[in-house]
Amino acid sequence: MADAVKEAFAVKEICRAYGISRETVYNEIRRGRLRALKLGKKTIVLKSDAEAWRNSLPPLKLAARGEAPLPRGARRQPRRLSPRLATDEAAIR
């Protein structure tokens, strides 16, 4: 008997294949980035949909040396002390 090629995967199999959590899979489905189907009570993802999702992921952008990476959509701003913190620091010195 020839080996059958799987064309659909359960959520657990997607997690194992891509090294992501169950929560991440369901978040991607909820956001419409990963297409899923219901087969009775089971949620399945077609192989072609999983590959399309993987190919749509943005590339990793590395921060310059010494800089921490910023969260998505955040902008680097200069550090400012709050007025209360500034007076507390002056009192400490």
LUMKOL-903349 format. One record per residue (C-alpha): residue number from 0; x, y, z; residue in three letters. Coordinates in Angstrom, 1 decimal, padded with zeros to 4 digits. Layout:
<atom><num>NUM</num><x>X</x><y>Y</y><z>Z</z><residuo>ALA</residuo></atom>
...
REM end
This chain:
<atom><num>0</num><x>000.0</x><y>000.0</y><z>000.0</z><residuo>MET</residuo></atom>
<atom><num>1</num><x>001.4</x><y>003.4</y><z>-001.0</z><residuo>ALA</residuo></atom>
<atom><num>2</num><x>001.9</x><y>006.1</y><z>001.7</z><residuo>ASP</residuo></atom>
<atom><num>3</num><x>-001.0</x><y>008.5</y><z>001.6</z><residuo>ALA</residuo></atom>
<atom><num>4</num><x>-000.1</x><y>012.2</y><z>001.6</z><residuo>VAL</residuo></atom>
<atom><num>5</num><x>-002.1</x><y>014.1</y><z>004.2</z><residuo>LYS</residuo></atom>
<atom><num>6</num><x>-004.1</x><y>017.0</y><z>002.7</z><residuo>GLU</residuo></atom>
<atom><num>7</num><x>-005.7</x><y>018.2</y><z>006.0</z><residuo>ALA</residuo></atom>
<atom><num>8</num><x>-004.4</x><y>018.5</y><z>009.5</z><residuo>PHE</residuo></atom>
<atom><num>9</num><x>-006.0</x><y>018.8</y><z>012.9</z><residuo>ALA</residuo></atom>
<atom><num>10</num><x>-005.2</x><y>021.8</y><z>015.1</z><residuo>VAL</residuo></atom>
<atom><num>11</num><x>-002.8</x><y>019.6</y><z>017.2</z><residuo>LYS</residuo></atom>
<atom><num>12</num><x>-000.9</x><y>018.6</y><z>014.1</z><residuo>GLU</residuo></atom>
<atom><num>13</num><x>-000.6</x><y>022.2</y><z>012.9</z><residuo>ILE</residuo></atom>
<atom><num>14</num><x>000.8</x><y>023.1</y><z>016.3</z><residuo>CYS</residuo></atom>
<atom><num>15</num><x>003.4</x><y>020.4</y><z>016.1</z><residuo>ARG</residuo></atom>
<atom><num>16</num><x>004.3</x><y>021.1</y><z>012.4</z><residuo>ALA</residuo></atom>
<atom><num>17</num><x>004.8</x><y>024.8</y><z>012.9</z><residuo>TYR</residuo></atom>
<atom><num>18</num><x>005.9</x><y>024.9</y><z>016.5</z><residuo>GLY</residuo></atom>
<atom><num>19</num><x>003.1</x><y>027.2</y><z>017.6</z><residuo>ILE</residuo></atom>
<atom><num>20</num><x>000.5</x><y>026.9</y><z>020.4</z><residuo>SER</residuo></atom>
<atom><num>21</num><x>-003.1</x><y>026.0</y><z>020.1</z><residuo>ARG</residuo></atom>
<atom><num>22</num><x>-004.0</x><y>029.5</y><z>021.2</z><residuo>GLU</residuo></atom>
<atom><num>23</num><x>-002.0</x><y>031.0</y><z>018.3</z><residuo>THR</residuo></atom>
<atom><num>24</num><x>-003.7</x><y>028.7</y><z>015.8</z><residuo>VAL</residuo></atom>
<atom><num>25</num><x>-007.1</x><y>029.8</y><z>017.0</z><residuo>TYR</residuo></atom>
<atom><num>26</num><x>-006.1</x><y>033.5</y><z>017.1</z><residuo>ASN</residuo></atom>
<atom><num>27</num><x>-004.9</x><y>033.3</y><z>013.5</z><residuo>GLU</residuo></atom>
<atom><num>28</num><x>-008.2</x><y>031.6</y><z>012.5</z><residuo>ILE</residuo></atom>
<atom><num>29</num><x>-010.3</x><y>034.3</y><z>014.4</z><residuo>ARG</residuo></atom>
<atom><num>30</num><x>-008.3</x><y>037.1</y><z>012.7</z><residuo>ARG</residuo></atom>
<atom><num>31</num><x>-009.0</x><y>035.5</y><z>009.3</z><residuo>GLY</residuo></atom>
<atom><num>32</num><x>-005.3</x><y>034.9</y><z>008.5</z><residuo>ARG</residuo></atom>
<atom><num>33</num><x>-005.6</x><y>031.1</y><z>008.7</z><residuo>LEU</residuo></atom>
<atom><num>34</num><x>-008.5</x><y>029.4</y><z>006.9</z><residuo>ARG</residuo></atom>
<atom><num>35</num><x>-010.0</x><y>026.4</y><z>008.8</z><residuo>ALA</residuo></atom>
<atom><num>36</num><x>-012.9</x><y>024.1</y><z>008.3</z><residuo>LEU</residuo></atom>
<atom><num>37</num><x>-015.1</x><y>022.1</y><z>010.7</z><residuo>LYS</residuo></atom>
<atom><num>38</num><x>-015.5</x><y>018.4</y><z>010.2</z><residuo>LEU</residuo></atom>
<atom><num>39</num><x>-018.1</x><y>017.5</y><z>012.8</z><residuo>GLY</residuo></atom>
<atom><num>40</num><x>-016.6</x><y>018.8</y><z>016.1</z><residuo>LYS</residuo></atom>
<atom><num>41</num><x>-013.0</x><y>018.8</y><z>014.8</z><residuo>LYS</residuo></atom>
<atom><num>42</num><x>-011.3</x><y>021.9</y><z>013.4</z><residuo>THR</residuo></atom>
<atom><num>43</num><x>-009.1</x><y>021.1</y><z>010.4</z><residuo>ILE</residuo></atom>
<atom><num>44</num><x>-006.7</x><y>023.1</y><z>008.2</z><residuo>VAL</residuo></atom>
<atom><num>45</num><x>-006.0</x><y>022.1</y><z>004.7</z><residuo>LEU</residuo></atom>
<atom><num>46</num><x>-002.4</x><y>021.7</y><z>003.8</z><residuo>LYS</residuo></atom>
<atom><num>47</num><x>-002.6</x><y>024.4</y><z>001.1</z><residuo>SER</residuo></atom>
<atom><num>48</num><x>-004.2</x><y>026.9</y><z>003.6</z><residuo>ASP</residuo></atom>
<atom><num>49</num><x>-001.4</x><y>026.2</y><z>006.1</z><residuo>ALA</residuo></atom>
<atom><num>50</num><x>001.3</x><y>026.8</y><z>003.5</z><residuo>GLU</residuo></atom>
<atom><num>51</num><x>-000.4</x><y>030.0</y><z>002.3</z><residuo>ALA</residuo></atom>
<atom><num>52</num><x>-000.6</x><y>031.2</y><z>005.9</z><residuo>TRP</residuo></atom>
<atom><num>53</num><x>003.1</x><y>030.4</y><z>006.5</z><residuo>ARG</residuo></atom>
<atom><num>54</num><x>004.1</x><y>032.2</y><z>003.3</z><residuo>ASN</residuo></atom>
<atom><num>55</num><x>002.1</x><y>035.3</y><z>004.3</z><residuo>SER</residuo></atom>
<atom><num>56</num><x>004.1</x><y>035.7</y><z>007.5</z><residuo>LEU</residuo></atom>
<atom><num>57</num><x>006.2</x><y>038.8</y><z>007.6</z><residuo>PRO</residuo></atom>
<atom><num>58</num><x>010.0</x><y>038.4</y><z>007.6</z><residuo>PRO</residuo></atom>
<atom><num>59</num><x>011.8</x><y>038.9</y><z>010.9</z><residuo>LEU</residuo></atom>
<atom><num>60</num><x>013.4</x><y>042.3</y><z>011.2</z><residuo>LYS</residuo></atom>
<atom><num>61</num><x>016.3</x><y>042.3</y><z>013.6</z><residuo>LEU</residuo></atom>
<atom><num>62</num><x>017.1</x><y>045.3</y><z>015.8</z><residuo>ALA</residuo></atom>
<atom><num>63</num><x>020.5</x><y>047.0</y><z>015.7</z><residuo>ALA</residuo></atom>
<atom><num>64</num><x>023.0</x><y>045.8</y><z>018.2</z><residuo>ARG</residuo></atom>
<atom><num>65</num><x>022.3</x><y>047.0</y><z>021.7</z><residuo>GLY</residuo></atom>
<atom><num>66</num><x>018.6</x><y>047.8</y><z>021.0</z><residuo>GLU</residuo></atom>
<atom><num>67</num><x>015.7</x><y>045.8</y><z>022.2</z><residuo>ALA</residuo></atom>
<atom><num>68</num><x>013.1</x><y>044.9</y><z>019.5</z><residuo>PRO</residuo></atom>
<atom><num>69</num><x>010.0</x><y>047.0</y><z>019.5</z><residuo>LEU</residuo></atom>
<atom><num>70</num><x>006.5</x><y>045.6</y><z>019.7</z><residuo>PRO</residuo></atom>
<atom><num>71</num><x>004.5</x><y>045.7</y><z>016.5</z><residuo>ARG</residuo></atom>
<atom><num>72</num><x>003.4</x><y>049.2</y><z>015.6</z><residuo>GLY</residuo></atom>
<atom><num>73</num><x>005.5</x><y>050.9</y><z>018.4</z><residuo>ALA</residuo></atom>
<atom><num>74</num><x>007.8</x><y>053.8</y><z>017.9</z><residuo>ARG</residuo></atom>
<atom><num>75</num><x>011.0</x><y>054.4</y><z>019.7</z><residuo>ARG</residuo></atom>
<atom><num>76</num><x>010.8</x><y>057.6</y><z>021.8</z><residuo>GLN</residuo></atom>
<atom><num>77</num><x>013.3</x><y>059.3</y><z>024.0</z><residuo>PRO</residuo></atom>
<atom><num>78</num><x>013.0</x><y>058.5</y><z>027.7</z><residuo>ARG</residuo></atom>
<atom><num>79</num><x>011.3</x><y>061.2</y><z>029.8</z><residuo>ARG</residuo></atom>
<atom><num>80</num><x>010.9</x><y>061.1</y><z>033.5</z><residuo>LEU</residuo></atom>
<atom><num>81</num><x>007.5</x><y>061.8</y><z>034.9</z><residuo>SER</residuo></atom>
<atom><num>82</num><x>007.3</x><y>065.0</y><z>037.0</z><residuo>PRO</residuo></atom>
<atom><num>83</num><x>006.7</x><y>062.9</y><z>040.1</z><residuo>ARG</residuo></atom>
<atom><num>84</num><x>009.6</x><y>060.5</y><z>039.4</z><residuo>LEU</residuo></atom>
<atom><num>85</num><x>011.9</x><y>063.5</y><z>038.6</z><residuo>ALA</residuo></atom>
<atom><num>86</num><x>011.2</x><y>065.1</y><z>042.0</z><residuo>THR</residuo></atom>
<atom><num>87</num><x>011.6</x><y>061.7</y><z>043.8</z><residuo>ASP</residuo></atom>
<atom><num>88</num><x>015.0</x><y>061.2</y><z>042.1</z><residuo>GLU</residuo></atom>
<atom><num>89</num><x>016.1</x><y>064.8</y><z>043.1</z><residuo>ALA</residuo></atom>
<atom><num>90</num><x>015.1</x><y>064.0</y><z>046.7</z><residuo>ALA</residuo></atom>
<atom><num>91</num><x>017.1</x><y>060.8</y><z>046.7</z><residuo>ILE</residuo></atom>
<atom><num>92</num><x>020.3</x><y>062.6</y><z>045.6</z><residuo>ARG</residuo></atom>
REM end
